[in-house]
């Protein structure tokens, strides 16, 4: 069953009416089909009007929508023969970050992604997409493996941020994130990162330090969550909508600021309304990016990646 966001109330009412009419025997009432068509057109127009002028806070809500495709949806659809590789060889396994080997359009790649889960059970299993140090150290291991065997790296980012618990801090959370960023900067193979939902804080940057950083149209990427920002600046989490506007966290803002490289269009109403189309769009964008990076010599790849991140903020 489709879940509607608060600002989609008008669309929800129309689509609920459509569902009711579809239960009516149209052979007994031939006008029902015409009414369904009229209501469907109305719902589409309302949805288009809403999504043409989303506020930053509404973008946050769309990015966090529970029915958006998650990392494992992309991996299971786009990566053939995916073989998960577990553990950091130092402490243990982290279930928030998944990674391994697979084939993308016939070529072997390393895939790393943050999985946040889609229901209560899977969210608990994946710690709500908040990785611990062992998750980032697993990512480092896979990135080094990619360089060793000259395999491109694809990362999927969808996290509210790294796990903030005492256990994570005791095991060196900040160091693990910093070392993952370092591993990405030193990788001698192309890295393409896609922010598919929420890109929160250093937990997202760790896997988005890439040659090409792509964002879905209604995803977000920020140094801190709007709620946390609101709590710090206004001592009141209820100012999150205002904080979202100040953070410049939308894909459109970040492309303008040259923090990301490309926006991937989403189906009308967001990826959650048509996951198949969204996943296909991501597929095409990854393929194009990898093809563009394939011919760049290793040393030049390293220099261009380093310069890309050093340049952020210079002109603003």
SEKE-451714 format. One record per atom (N, C-alpha, C, CB): residue in one letter; x, y, z. Coordinates in steps of 0.2 Angstrom, whole numbers, plus 5000, padded with zeros to 4 digits. Glycine has a CB too. Example, Ala and Ser with C-alpha at 12.3 -4.5 7.8 and 13.67 -1.06 7.14 Angstrom:
// residues 2
a506649725039/a506249785039/a506649845039/a505749785045/s506449895035/s506849955036/s506450005039/s507049975029/
***
This chain:
// residues 316
x500449945000/x500050005000/x500450065000/x499550005006/x500350114996/x500750174995/x500650215001/x500550214989/x501250245004/x501250285009/x501350365007/x501850275014/x500850405009/x500950475007/x501250515012/x500150495005/x501550575010/x501850615014/x501350675016/x502550655011/x501550705021/x501050755024/x500850805018/x501350795030/x501250835014/x501150885009/x500750855003/x501750915007/x500750785003/x500350754997/x499650734999/x500750684996/x499350765004/x498650755006/x498150765001/x498550795012/x498250814997/x497750824991/x497750764986/x497850894988/x498350744985/x498450684980/x498150624983/x499150684978/x498350614989/x498050554993/x497350544993/x498350555000/x496950604993/x496250604993/x495950584986/x495950674995/x496250604981/x496050594974/x496250514973/x496450634969/x496850494975/x497050424973/x496650374977/x497750414974/x496450394983/x495950354987/x495350344984/x495950374994/x495050394981/x494450394977/x494450354971/x494250464975/x495050354968/x495150314962/x495150234964/x495850324959/x495450224969/x495450154972/x494750124973/x495950144978/x494350174976/x493650154978/x493350144971/x493350204982/x493450184966/x493050174960/x493250114956/x493150234956/x493850094957/x494150034954/x493749964956/x494850024954/x493449974962/x493149914965/x492449914962/x493149924973/x492249964959/x491549964956/x491449924950/x491250034955/x490949884949/x490849844943/x490749894937/x490349794944/x491149914933/x491049954927/x490649934922/x491749974924/x490449864922/x489949844917/x489249864919/x490049764916/x489149874925/x488549904928/x488449974927/x488349874935/x489050014927/x489050084927/x489650104923/x489150114935/x489550114916/x490050134911/x490350194912/x489750124905/x490050244916/x490350304917/x490950304922/x489850354920/x491050244926/x491550244931/x492250254928/x491450174934/x492350224922/x492950224918/x493150294917/x492950174912/x492650334914/x492850404913/x493050444919/x492250434909/x492650424924/x492750464931/x493450444933/x492250444936/x493650384932/x494350364935/x494850394931/x494450284934/x494750404924/x495250434920/x495350514922/x495050434912/x494750544923/x494750614925/x495150624931/x494050644925/x495050584936/x495350584943/x496050574942/x494950534948/x496250524938/x496950504937/x497350564934/x497050444932/x497050604929/x497350664926/x497450714932/x496950684920/x496850724936/x496950774941/x497450754946/x496250774945/x497550694948/x498050674953/x498750684950/x497950594955/x498850674943/x499450684940/x499650754940/x499450654933/x499150804938/x499250874938/x499450894945/x498650904936/x499150874950/x499250894957/x499950874959/x498750864962/x500150814958/x500750784959/x501350824956/x500850714958/x501250844950/x501750884946/x501750954949/x501550884938/x501250984951/x501251054954/x501651054960/x500551074955/x501550994964/x501850994971/x502650984970/x501550934975/x502850934965/x503550924965/x503950974961/x503550854962/x503551014958/x503951064954/x504151124959/x503551104949/x503851124965/x504051184970/x504151154977/x503551234970/x504551094977/x504651064984/x505151114988/x504950994983/x504951124994/x505451154999/x505951115001/x505051185005/x506551135003/x507051095006/x506851045011/x507651135009/x506351065015/x506151025021/x505650965017/x505751055026/x505350985012/x504950925009/x505350885005/x504450965004/x505950905003/x506450864999/x506750815005/x507050904996/x506850835011/x507050795016/x506550735017/x507150835023/x505950755017/x505450705018/x505450655013/x504750735019/x505450675007/x505450635001/x506150585001/x505450664994/x506650615003/x507350575003/x507250525008/x507850625005/x506850535014/x506850485019/x506250435018/x506750515026/x505850445013/x505250405012/x505450325012/x504950415005/x505050295016/x505250225018/x505150175011/x504750195023/x504750195006/x504650155001/x505150174995/x503950164998/x505650214996/x506150234991/x506550164990/x506550294992/x506850154984/x507250094983/x507850104988/x507450084976/x508050054991/x508650054995/x509250024992/x508550025002/x509850024995/x510450004992/x510349934990/x511050004998/x510049884994/x510049814991/x509549804986/x509849774997/x509049854985/x508649854979/x509049864973/x508049904979/x509549914973/x509949934967/x510449874966/x510349994969/x510749854971/x511249794970/x510949734967/x511549774977/x510349714970/x510049654967/x509749664960/x509449634972/x509649724958/x509449734951/x509949744946/x508949794951/x510449784948/x510949804944/x511649764944/x511149874945/x511749724949/x512349694950/x512249614949/x512749704957/x512549584944/x512449514943/x512949474947/x512549494936/x512749424950/x513249374954/x513549414959/x513749344949/x513149454963/x513449484969/x513649444974/x512949544971/x514249444976/x514549404982/x514749454988/x515149364980/x514449444993/x514549494999/x515149465002/x513949485004/x515549515004/x516249505008/x516149535015/x516849535004/x516149505020/x516049525027/x516649535031/x515549475030/x516549575036/x517149585041/x517649635039/x517449525042/x517949665044/x518449715043/x519149685045/x518349775048/x519249625047/x519849585049/x520149625055/x520349585043/x519749655058/x520049695064/x519649685071/x520149765063/x518949685070/x518449685075/x517949635074/x518249755077/x517549655068/x516949605067/x516649635060/x516549605073/x515949615060/x515549635054/x515049685056/x515149565052/x514949735052/x514449785052/x513949775047/x514849855052/x513349775049/x512749755044/x512549815041/x512249725048/x512749875043/x512449935040/x512749945033/x512549995044/x513449935032/x513749935026/x513849865023/x514449975027/x513549865017/x513649805013/x514149815007/x512949775010/x514449755006/x514949765000/x515149704998/x515549805003/x515449704992/x515749644989/x515849644981/x515249584990/x515949594978/x516049584971/x515449574967/x516649534970/x515449594961/x514949574956/x515049604949/x514249604959/x514549594945/x514749614938/x514149664936/x514649554933/x514449724933/x513949774931/x514049784924/x514149844935/x513549764920/x513549764913/x514149724910/x513649844910/x514249664913/x514749614911/x515449634914/x514749624904/x515549684917/x516249694920/x516249694928/x516449764918/x516749664930/x516849654937/x516949714941/x517349604939/x516549724946/x516649784950/x516649774958/x516049844948/x516849814962/x516749814969/x516149864970/x517449834973/x515649834974/x515149874976/x515049884984/x514449844974/x514949944986/x514949964993/x514350004994/x515549994996/x513949994999/x513350035000/x513050035007/x512750014996/x512750085009/x512450085016/x511650065015/x512550155019/x511550015019/x510849995019/x510450005025/x510749915018/x509950045025/x509550065031/x508950025032/x509350135030/x508749985028/x508149935029/x507549975027/x508149925037/x506949935026/x506349955024/x505749945028/x506149925017/x505849905034/x505349885039/x505649885045/x504949825037/x505349875050/x505549875057/x506149825058/x505049865062/x505949765056/x506449705056/x507149725053/x506149645054/x507049745046/x507649755043/x508049815045/x507549765035/x507649865047/x508049925050/x508449905056/x507549975052/x508149865060/x508549845066/x509149805064/x508049805071/x509049765059/x509549715057/x510149765054/x509349665052/x509949815051/x510549855048/x510649925052/x510249875041/x510449925058/x510549975063/x510350045060/x511349985064/x509850045056/x509550105053/x509950135048/x509250155058/x510450105045/x510950135041/x511450175044/x510550175036/x511550165050/x512150205054/x512650155055/x511850235060/x513250165052/x513750115052/x514250135058/x514150125046/x514550075060/x515050085066/x515750075063/x514950025071/x516250085067/x516950085064/x517150025060/x517450095069/x516949975062/x517049905058/x516749915051/x516849845062/x516249945050/x515949955043/x516349995039/x515249985044/x516650055041/x517050095037/x517750055036/x517150155041/x517950015041/x518549985040/x518449925035/x518849955046/x517849895035/x517749845029/x517749885023/x517049815031/x517449945022/x517449985016/x518149995014/x517050045017/x518650015018/x519350025017/x519649965014/x519750045023/x519449905017/x519749845014/x519549825007/x519549785019/x518849845006/x518649824999/x518949874994/x517849834999/x519049944996/x519349984991/x520049974990/x519350064995/x520449944995/x521149924993/x521149864989/x521449905000/x520649814990/x520549764986/x520449784978/x519949714988/x519949834978/x519849854971/x520449884967/x519349914971/x520849924971/x521549944968/x521949884966/x521849994973/x522049834971/x522449784970/x522249744963/x522449734975/x521649734962/x521449694956/x521149744950/x520949644958/x521249804951/x521049854946/x520349854944/x521449844940/x519849854949/x519149844948/x518849914950/x518849794953/x518449944946/x518050004948/x517649994954/x517650024942/x517550054957/x517150044963/x516450084962/x517550074969/x515950054964/x515250094964/x515050094972/x514750054960/x514850154974/x514550154981/x513850184981/x515050204985/x513450164985/x512750184986/x512750214993/x512250134985/x512450284994/x512450315000/x511750325002/x512850385000/x511550305008/x510950315011/x510950315018/x510350275008/x511150365022/x511250355029/x511050425033/x511950335031/x510750425038/x510650485042/x511350505045/x510150475048/x511850465045/x512450475048/x512850415051/x512450535053/x513450425053/x513750365057/x513450355064/x514550375057/x513550295066/x513250275073/x513550315078/x513350205074/x513150355082/x513450405087/x513550375094/x513050465088/x513550305095/x513550275101/x514250275104/x513250205101/x514250265111/x514850255115/x515350205112/x514750255122/x515050145110/x515450085108/x515750105101/x514950025106/x515450145097/x515750165091/x516350215092/x515250205086/x516250265097/x516750305099/x517350275102/x516550365103/x517250225106/x517750185109/x518150145104/x517450135114/x517850125098/x518250095093/x518550135088/x517850035090/x518450205089/x518850255084/x518350265078/x519450225082/x517750295079/x517350315074/x517650365069/x516650335077/x517850415072/x518150475068/x518750455064/x518350535073/x519150415067/x519750385063/x519550345058/x520250355068/x519050305059/x518850255054/x518550295048/x518350205057/x518150345049/x517850385044/x518450415040/x517350435046/x518850445043/x519450485040/x519850435036/x519850515045/x520050375038/x520450335035/x520050305028/x520550275039/x519350305029/x518950285023/x519050335018/x518250265025/x518950395020/x519050455015/x519750455012/x518950525018/x520250435016/x520950435013/x521050375008/x521450425019/x520650315010/x520750265005/x520450274999/x520350205009/x519850314999/x519550334993/x519950384989/x518850364994/x520250424992/x520750474989/x521350444986/x520950534993/x521550384989/x522150354986/x522050294981/x522550324992/x521350284980/x521250224976/x521450234969/x520450214976/x521750184966/x522050194959/x521550174954/x522650154958/x520850164956/x520350144951/x519750194951/x520050074953/x519350204946/x518850244946/x518350234952/x518450244939/x518050284955/x517550274960/x516950314958/x517750294967/x516350284958/x515750324956/x515250314962/x515350294950/x515050374965/x514550364971/x513950394969/x514950404977/x513350364972/x512750384970/x512350394977/x512350334966/x512150454978/x511750474984/x510950454983/x511850544987/x510750404985/x510050374983/x509550404988/x510050304983/x509650424994/x509150444998/x509450505003/x508950385003/x509650485009/x509950535013/x510650525014/x509650535020/x511050585013/x511750585014/x511950625020/x512150605007/x512050595025/x512150625032/x512850625034/x511650595037/x513150685035/x513750705038/x514350665036/x513650685046/x514850655040/x515450615038/x515250545037/x515950615044/x514750515039/x514550445038/x514450435030/x513950425042/x514150495027/x514050495020/x514650505016/x513450535018/x515050555018/x515650585015/x516150525014/x515950635019/x516150485019/x516650425019/x516550385012/x516550385025/x515950375010/x515850335004/x515650374998/x515250285005/x515650444999/x515550484993/x516150524991/x514950534995/x516750504993/x517350534991/x517550504984/x517950534996/x517250524979/x517350484972/x517450534967/x516650454971/x517650504961/x517850534955/x517150574952/x518150494950/x516650534953/x515950564951/x515450554956/x515750524944/x515150604959/x514650604964/x514050624961/x514850654970/x513550574961/x512950584958/x512350584963/x512750524953/x511850624962/x511250624967/x510650614963/x511250694971/x510150574966/x509550574964/x509150644965/x509150514967/x508750654961/x508450724961/x508150744967/x507850724956/x507850704971/x507550714977/x507950694983/x506850694978/x508550674983/x508950654988/x509250714992/x509550604986/x509550704997/x509850765001/x510550745003/x509450785007/x510950795004/x511650785006/x511850835011/x512150775000/x512050825017/x512150885021/x512750865027/x511550905025/x512950915030/x513550905035/x513150885042/x513850975036/x512550895042/x512150885049/x511450875047/x512350935054/x511050835051/x510350835049/x510050895051/x510050775053/x509450915048/x509050975049/x508850985057/x508450985045/x508650925059/x508450925066/x509050935071/x508150855068/x509650905070/x510150915074/x510450995074/x510750875073/x510451015067/x510651085066/x510151135070/x510651105059/x509551115070/x508951165073/x509151155081/x508251135071/x509251105083/x509351095090/x509951135093/x509451025092/x510451135089/x511051175090/x511051245090/x511651145086/x510751265084/x510651345083/x510051375087/x510551355076/x509551345087/x508951375090/x508751335097/x508351365085/x509151285099/x508951245105/x508251225104/x508951295111/x508051205098/x507351185097/x507351145090/x506851245096/x507151085091/x507151035085/x506551055080/x507150965087/x506051095083/x505551105078/x505651155073/x504951135083/x506251185073/x506451235068/x506851195062/x506951285071/x506751135061/x507051095056/x506951115049/x506851015057/x506351135048/x506151165041/x506651225039/x505451175041/x506651265044/x507151325043/x507851305042/x507051375049/x508051255046/x508751235046/x508851205039/x508951185051/x508351165036/x508451125030/x508551175024/x507851085028/x508251235025/x508351285020/x509051315020/x507851345020/x509351325026/x509951355027/x510551315025/x510051385034/x510451245026/x510951195025/x511151185017/x510751135028/x510751215013/x510851195005/x510951125004/x511451235003/x510551085006/x510651015006/x510250975000/x510350985012/x509951014996/x509650984990/x510150964984/x509051024987/x509950924980/x510350904974/x510450974970/x510050854970/x509951014969/x510051074965/x510551124968/x509351104964/x510451134975/x510951174978/x511651144977/x510751184985/x511751084978/x512451054978/x512751054971/x512450984981/x512351044966/x512651054959/x512851124958/x512051024954/x512451174960/x512651244959/x513351254963/x512051284962/x513351224969/x513951234973/x514551194971/x513851224980/x514451154966/x514951104963/x515251054968/x515551154960/x514751034972/x514950984977/x514850914974/x514650994984/x514350914970/x514150854966/x514250864959/x513450824968/x514250804955/x514350814948/x513750804943/x514850764946/x513250774946/x512650764941/x512050744945/x512750704936/x511450774943/x510850754946/x510450704941/x510350814947/x510250644945/x509850594941/x509150604942/x510050524943/x508750614936/x508050634937/x507650574940/x507750644930/x507150584944/x506750534947/x506050534943/x506650554954/x505650484944/x504950484941/x504550534945/x504650414942/x504050554942/x503550604945/x503350574952/x502950614940/x503450614957/x503250594963/x503750564967/x502650554963/x504350554964/x504950524968/x505050454966/x504850534975/x505650424968/x505850354966/x505350304969/x506550344968/x505050324975/x504550274978/x503950264974/x504350304985/x503750304969/x503150294965/x503350244960/x502950354963/x503950244957/x504150194952/x504850174952/x503950234945/x504950134957/x505650114958/x506050084952/x505650054964/x505650054948/x505950024942/x506250074937/x505449984938/x505950124936/x506150184932/x506750214936/x505650234931/x506750224942/x507250254946/x507850214945/x507050264953/x507850154946/x508450114946/x508750104939/x508250034948/x508350114934/x508550114927/x508950174926/x507950104922/x508650234928/x509050294927/x509750294931/x508650354930/x509750264937/x510350264940/x510850214937/x510250234948/x510650164934/x510950114930/x511350154924/x510550054927/x510950194920/x511250224915/x511750284917/x510650264911/x511650314922/x512050364925/x512750334927/x511750404931/x512750274930/x513350244933/x513750224927/x513150184937/x513350194922/x513750164916/x514050224912/x513250124911/x513750274911/x514050334908/x514650364911/x513550394907/x514550364918/x515150394922/x515750344922/x514950394929/x515650274922/x516250234922/x516550234915/x515950164924/x516150234910/x516450244903/x516850304902/x515850244898/x516650364905/x517050424905/x517650424908/x516550484907/x517650384914/x518250374918/x518750324916/x518050364925/x518550274912/x518950214910/x519550234907/x518550174905/x519650284903/x520250294899/x520750344902/x520050324892/x520550364908/x521050414912/x521550374915/x520650454917/x522250394914/x522750354917/x522750364925/x523450384915/x523050314928/x522950314936/x523150374939/x523350254938/x523750394937/x524050454941/x523650514940/x524750474938/x523350524934/x522950584932/x522250574936/x522750584925/x522050514937/x521450504940/x521450524948/x521250424940/x522050504951/x522250524958/x522250604958/x522850494960/x522550634954/x522650714954/x521950744953/x523150734948/x521650724948/x520950754947/x520450744953/x520650724940/x520450684956/x520050674962/x520250714967/x520050594964/x520950724969/x521150764974/x520950834973/x521950764975/x521050864967/x520950934965/x520150944965/x521150944958/x519750894964/x519050904964/x518850924971/x518650834962/x519050884976/x518850904983/x519250964986/x519050844987/x519850974984/x520151034986/x519851104984/x520851034984/x519451094978/x519151154975/x518551174978/x519051134967/x518251124982/x517551134985/x517551194989/x517251074988/x517151244988/x517151304992/x517551364990/x517251284999/x518051354986/x518551404984/x518151464981/x519051374979/x517651454977/x517351514973/x516651534977/x517151494966/x516551514983/x515951534987/x516051564994/x515451474987/
***
